[in-house]
Amino acid sequence: MTIGENIQTIGERIRAAEQRFGREPGSVHLLAVSKKHPADAIREALAVGQTLFGENYVQEMTEKAAELAGSGIEWHFIGPIQSNKTRLIAQTARWVHSVDSFKVAHRLSEQKPADAPAINICLQVNISDEDSKSGVQPAELSALTAQIAELPGLKLRGLMAIPAPEHDFERQRAVFAQVRALQESLNAQGFALDTLSMGMTDDMEAAIAEGATIVRIGTAIFGVR
Ligand SMILES: *Cc1c(COP(=O)(O)O)cnc(C)c1O
């Protein structure tokens, strides 16, 4: 299968899952995760109309963004963030899914180019992977959301999660349901979060069942890394 065919197949799976789980048609967006794949692979995806691309490493994203300048790509940064790399992220990414501290959020807000629109932000929640150091603890989410929502250079859009790998569909779904409940609780407190960034190659359907609006798919599009 070519990259173009893979994108077509994933698109069909997304539309089928929207229908099966009563989601509005077109409410789930595909983020093509191109980390460790070359710019030519991205060009193949662009050729079939894919415009949202996700990268995990700052240097790799900025190099590809330079090589593919003018191609209409919307870059999403989804990897761990070191605070000394925030300026490069703020200059390139329209979305950052992996914010988990006020310090990083504040720097992104300050370093956004003055003529660029607010950077779309998701807070990464540490939902089931206790071993992971990334992600906000659910108990700390409300206070951090209130702080970050005030930053002028950012537009706080929602939550992102990378659950611990789990093969059973219902168990995948139960974890995503927790993320959805956190978003609903924040919105009940007066925030207006419209984004759930969750679901990867192996758990995409379960995430869509629980309200994902962005699924982040790498392997099923570009092959193994
Ligand atoms: C690599 C990665 C993905 C894509 O994972 P696949 O299993 O290859 O689809 C999604 N989200 C994040 C944060 C990643 O690091």
The ligand as an SDF file (V2000), in Angstrom:
LIG
                    3D

 15 15  0  0  0  0  0  0  0  0999 V2000
    4.4040    8.5170   17.5650 C   0  0  0  0  0  0  0  0  0  0  0  0
    3.2060    9.1520   18.1490 C   0  0  0  0  0  0  0  0  0  0  0  0
    1.9320    8.9650   17.5940 C   0  0  0  0  0  0  0  0  0  0  0  0
    1.6530    8.0150   16.4460 C   0  0  0  0  0  0  0  0  0  0  0  0
    1.6830    6.7070   16.8990 O   0  0  0  0  0  0  0  0  0  0  0  0
    1.3480    5.4580   15.9330 P   0  0  0  0  0  0  0  0  0  0  0  0
    1.1240    4.3390   16.8830 O   0  0  0  0  0  0  0  0  0  0  0  0
    2.5410    5.2720   15.0590 O   0  0  0  0  0  0  0  0  0  0  0  0
    0.1180    5.7880   15.1630 O   0  0  0  0  0  0  0  0  0  0  0  0
    0.8770    9.6530   18.1570 C   0  0  0  0  0  0  0  0  0  0  0  0
    1.0480   10.4770   19.2060 N   0  0  0  0  0  0  0  0  0  0  0  0
    2.2590   10.6950   19.7640 C   0  0  0  0  0  0  0  0  0  0  0  0
    2.3770   11.6230   20.9180 C   0  0  0  0  0  0  0  0  0  0  0  0
    3.3650   10.0340   19.2620 C   0  0  0  0  0  0  0  0  0  0  0  0
    4.5550   10.2330   19.8460 O   0  0  0  0  0  0  0  0  0  0  0  0
  1  2  1  0
  2  3  1  0
  2 14  2  0
  3  4  1  0
  3 10  2  0
  4  5  1  0
  5  6  1  0
  6  7  2  0
  6  8  1  0
  6  9  1  0
 10 11  1  0
 11 12  2  0
 12 13  1  0
 12 14  1  0
 14 15  1  0
M  END
$$$$
